[in-house]
Amino acid sequence: MIHSFDVLILGAGAAGLMCAAEAGQRGRRVAILERADRAGKKILVSGGGRCNFTNIYCRPDNFISANPHFAKSALARFTPSDFVALVEKHRIPYHEKTRGELFCDRSAGDIAEMLELECERAGVRTFVNSRIRDVRRSTEFVVRTELDEFHAPALVVATGGLSIPKIGATAFGYDLARQFGLKIRDTRPALAPLVLASTERNQYCDLAGVSTEVVVATGHQSFKGKMLITHRGLSGPAILQISSYWNKGEAIRVDIAPERDVTTAIRDANVRNMAAARSAFQGSLPKRFATRWLELHAPPDWTNQALAELERQAHEWTLAPADTEGYEKAEVTAGGVDTDELSSKTMESRKVRGLFFIGEVVDVTGHLGGHNFQWAWASGSAAGRAL
Ligand SMILES: Cc1cc2nc3c(=O)[nH]c(=O)nc-3n(C[C@H](O)[C@H](O)[C@H](O)COP(=O)(O)OP(=O)(O)OC[C@H]3O[C@@H](n4cnc5c(N)ncnc54)[C@H](O)[C@@H]3O)c2cc1C
């Protein structure tokens, strides 16, 4: 069967739904083709099931991209307050967790339902279980699925990144960009747990489940937050954040006692010895981690010089992770469609008129804390207004 629309959107995720609602409200006849059996699957699992749908402090410097200026225009024209207004219009209860992170009180399903309802009211048609066979462009775009053929003068690619293949992530968007001659920036897992090299894994990973507040750094970037020891390495918000900046082969530096001086108590002790050191470290760190770390960094003696070196090491514990846990566990995909190829105002390809890329498939990757959804809403809305 042949269907004719004004706009075809590939992918009913965060960006695709937002774009569809916006374009539909402006009177466009919109169809979304979704590979999965329902829309918004990733929204449902996001934020531990509560969807961290935006961050009220979202700024352009919360994003990684080969062109750090690219996201500015879309982010300025659809802000966290705009999304919050939509959430409030639908009477969805929410709360701020930490540092501006907004979560649903009930469940992520509220956000998915809200977007689906907005689409429905705007007359958008969603075709789930759509397996796309090929995409061609003649006078307009033609998308063939197993049973149908869809025609439209505008095609929006909102198929997301490679993270979590189990819930339907595919390389489709990147392949389509290449098919139309657009450049791709190398992709890599981001917001991903790190795997430690075998020596350090043997030294620390039996402490899996222990978590502590750290500042973790690589290159010129650093993040403060919780670090969690896992069965294979490190995770927790601070580690996920730094993973987006980490390159294989590089070291990370972990300050295990941020803004604290751990060795003062050893200096002040009646007797400077391992027992005094253990008590000092256990005073500022989780007990088992303090004991293990100290055993592995025991000073040669208890002179002021040795204690100064111990203090330095506690603030600059240097580790060389072997890898990230990969796309299986990464929250997002860094890299993607090169922003040089797109208009920052509309997300339309500069080379191919009528072809748009939005959301995670674009080389714009947010920090942890609601920024990735904010990019999906902002880029979806930018394209939706231009269609
Ligand atoms: C476990 C997890 C938790 C997360 N939690 C948060 C959070 O709390 N806050 C936050 O800001 N970000 C979070 N993220 C990141 C966020 O979910 C993504 O950045 C966001 O969903 C990207 O939106 P998108 O529309 O570009 O892609 P997606 O939401 O991934 O949507 C892409 C859609 O395209 C469909 N698709 C793929 N290939 C095809 C194809 N060939 N044909 C048709 N359809 C196709 C997919 O099935 C999917 O529905 C989380 C990610 C994960 C994995």
The ligand as a MOL file (V3000), in Angstrom:
LIG
                    3D

  0  0  0     0  0            999 V3000
M  V30 BEGIN CTAB
M  V30 COUNTS 53 58 0 0 0
M  V30 BEGIN ATOM
M  V30 1 C 19.0700 3.0220 30.3330 0
M  V30 2 C 19.0480 4.4570 29.8610 0
M  V30 3 C 18.6050 5.4410 30.7230 0
M  V30 4 C 18.6090 6.7880 30.3100 0
M  V30 5 N 18.1500 7.7510 31.1680 0
M  V30 6 C 18.1740 9.0420 30.7790 0
M  V30 7 C 17.6430 10.0600 31.6420 0
M  V30 8 O 17.0890 9.7790 32.7110 0
M  V30 9 N 17.7400 11.3660 31.2190 0
M  V30 10 C 18.2920 11.6990 30.0010 0
M  V30 11 O 18.3350 12.8920 29.6750 0
M  V30 12 N 18.7310 10.7510 29.1590 0
M  V30 13 C 18.6800 9.4420 29.5160 0
M  V30 14 N 19.1220 8.4800 28.6410 0
M  V30 15 C 19.5310 8.8930 27.2820 0
M  V30 16 C 18.2640 9.1480 26.4360 0
M  V30 17 O 17.3680 8.0530 26.5880 0
M  V30 18 C 18.6020 9.3280 24.9650 0
M  V30 19 O 19.6020 10.3010 24.8260 0
M  V30 20 C 17.3600 9.7270 24.1670 0
M  V30 21 O 16.3860 8.7260 24.2830 0
M  V30 22 C 17.7110 9.9710 22.7130 0
M  V30 23 O 16.5140 10.2400 22.0120 0
M  V30 24 P 16.3800 9.8540 20.4740 0
M  V30 25 O 14.9590 10.1190 20.1320 0
M  V30 26 O 17.4530 10.4790 19.6890 0
M  V30 27 O 16.6500 8.2930 20.4300 0
M  V30 28 P 15.7770 7.0490 21.0980 0
M  V30 29 O 15.0130 7.6000 22.2270 0
M  V30 30 O 16.7760 6.0150 21.2840 0
M  V30 31 O 14.7580 6.7170 19.9540 0
M  V30 32 C 15.1380 6.1430 18.7290 0
M  V30 33 C 13.9610 5.3510 18.2070 0
M  V30 34 O 14.2490 4.9250 16.8890 0
M  V30 35 C 13.8500 3.5790 16.7610 0
M  V30 36 N 14.6350 2.9760 15.6940 0
M  V30 37 C 15.9380 2.5890 15.7040 0
M  V30 38 N 16.2770 2.0780 14.5220 0
M  V30 39 C 15.1780 2.1550 13.7330 0
M  V30 40 C 14.9100 1.7820 12.3990 0
M  V30 41 N 15.8330 1.2060 11.6350 0
M  V30 42 N 13.6710 2.0070 11.8990 0
M  V30 43 C 12.6980 2.5740 12.6730 0
M  V30 44 N 12.8900 2.9300 13.9500 0
M  V30 45 C 14.1280 2.7320 14.4670 0
M  V30 46 C 14.1150 2.9680 18.1240 0
M  V30 47 O 13.3760 1.7860 18.3290 0
M  V30 48 C 13.7000 4.1060 19.0440 0
M  V30 49 O 12.3300 4.0580 19.3640 0
M  V30 50 C 19.0940 7.1400 29.0170 0
M  V30 51 C 19.5280 6.1340 28.1660 0
M  V30 52 C 19.5040 4.8000 28.5630 0
M  V30 53 C 19.9630 3.7520 27.6050 0
M  V30 END ATOM
M  V30 BEGIN BOND
M  V30 1 1 1 2
M  V30 2 1 2 3
M  V30 3 2 2 52
M  V30 4 2 3 4
M  V30 5 1 4 5
M  V30 6 1 4 50
M  V30 7 2 5 6
M  V30 8 1 6 7
M  V30 9 1 6 13
M  V30 10 2 7 8
M  V30 11 1 7 9
M  V30 12 1 9 10
M  V30 13 2 10 11
M  V30 14 1 10 12
M  V30 15 2 12 13
M  V30 16 1 13 14
M  V30 17 1 14 15
M  V30 18 1 14 50
M  V30 19 1 15 16
M  V30 20 1 16 17
M  V30 21 1 16 18
M  V30 22 1 18 19
M  V30 23 1 18 20
M  V30 24 1 20 21
M  V30 25 1 20 22
M  V30 26 1 22 23
M  V30 27 1 23 24
M  V30 28 2 24 25
M  V30 29 1 24 26
M  V30 30 1 24 27
M  V30 31 1 27 28
M  V30 32 2 28 29
M  V30 33 1 28 30
M  V30 34 1 28 31
M  V30 35 1 31 32
M  V30 36 1 32 33
M  V30 37 1 33 34
M  V30 38 1 33 48
M  V30 39 1 34 35
M  V30 40 1 35 36
M  V30 41 1 35 46
M  V30 42 1 36 37
M  V30 43 1 36 45
M  V30 44 2 37 38
M  V30 45 1 38 39
M  V30 46 1 39 40
M  V30 47 2 39 45
M  V30 48 1 40 41
M  V30 49 2 40 42
M  V30 50 1 42 43
M  V30 51 2 43 44
M  V30 52 1 44 45
M  V30 53 1 46 47
M  V30 54 1 46 48
M  V30 55 1 48 49
M  V30 56 2 50 51
M  V30 57 1 51 52
M  V30 58 1 52 53
M  V30 END BOND
M  V30 END CTAB
M  END
